[in-house]
């Protein structure tokens, strides 16, 4: 087990030997840490994480909701994640055309 440089809970799942794991493989993490909710798990070894923010619109004097979706790699050692679970993701090198984040911690379900 490797120290990833961030204070997270140690995953208790089994590692399948994939090198794209920050805890047991050689994937290095850097950059921003984002909290979000898993919206779908349709890809193989990846999930879609949504983060909702509010933005003030000066013209209408109201707030609007904006949603940003992040495709993120899901290491096998994290365990089972379902839609609706709250997770933390962290930036890494590009793993595919769209996946540039990796799940580092499962926080629970909402």
N, C-alpha and C positions, 0 to 999 in steps of 0.2 A: 504494500500500500504506500502510495506516494502522497506527500503534502502538497496541496494545490495552491497554498498561499492565501486561502480564504477560510474564515471561521464557519464551517458547515458541519452538520452531523455526518458521521461516518456511515456510508451505505452498507447494508447488511445482506445484499443480494449476491448471487453467484456471478462471477466474471466469465464471459464466454470466449476470451482470448482475443477479442477485437482490439486493435491498437488505438482506435479512436475512443479511448476512455481516459478521462483526466485522473482517475484514482489509481488504476492498475496499468493502463497503457502508457503511451507517450504523447498524448494530446496536451498541449500547453494552453493555458487560459490567460486572458489579458483583457483589459478594457472594462467596459461597463457591466454592472450587475443589474438585472431587471427582474421585478416580481410580476407575475401574471397568472392567468388562469388557463388551463389546457382546454382548448375548444374542440380539437379533433385529433384522432390518433390513426389516421388512415394510411400513413406511410410506414415503410419498414424501417425500424430503428430511429424514427423521428416523430415529433409531435408539432402541432401548431399552438403557440402560446399567444393569448390576446392580452393587451394592456389597455385599459380605458383611462383617458385623461379628459379633463374639462378645460375649456378655453373661453376666455371672456371676449364677447363681441361688443366693441365699443359703440358701434352704430345702433344696435338694437338693445343695448344695456341688458344683455342676458348672457348666459353661459351655454355653450354647445358641447356635446359629448363627441369625442373623437376616439376611434379604436385603431390600434396598430397591431398587426399580426406578425409574429416572428416564427419562422420555421426553426426548430431546434433539434439537435441530435439527442437521442435518449440512450444513454449507456445501459447495458444489461445489468450492471451492479446496482442501479437505483431501485429496481423492482418494478412492480406493476403500477401503472398510472392510468387513470380513467379520465374522461372528459369531466370538467368541473373541479379538478384538483388544483390547488394553488402550488406553484413551483417557483423556484429561482433559477434563472438562466444567466450564463456568462458568456462573453464574447470569446471566440477562438478563431483559428485560421479557417478559411473557406473549406468546407467538407464536400460541398457540391455546388451546383449553380445558385441555389437559394439558401442553403443551410450555412449560417455563419455564427451560430450560437450553440451552446451545449447546456443541458439540464444538469445543475449541480446539487439540487436539494428539492425534496418533496416536502411541502409545508403542511398539507392537509387538504380536506375537501370543504367546499363552501356550500 
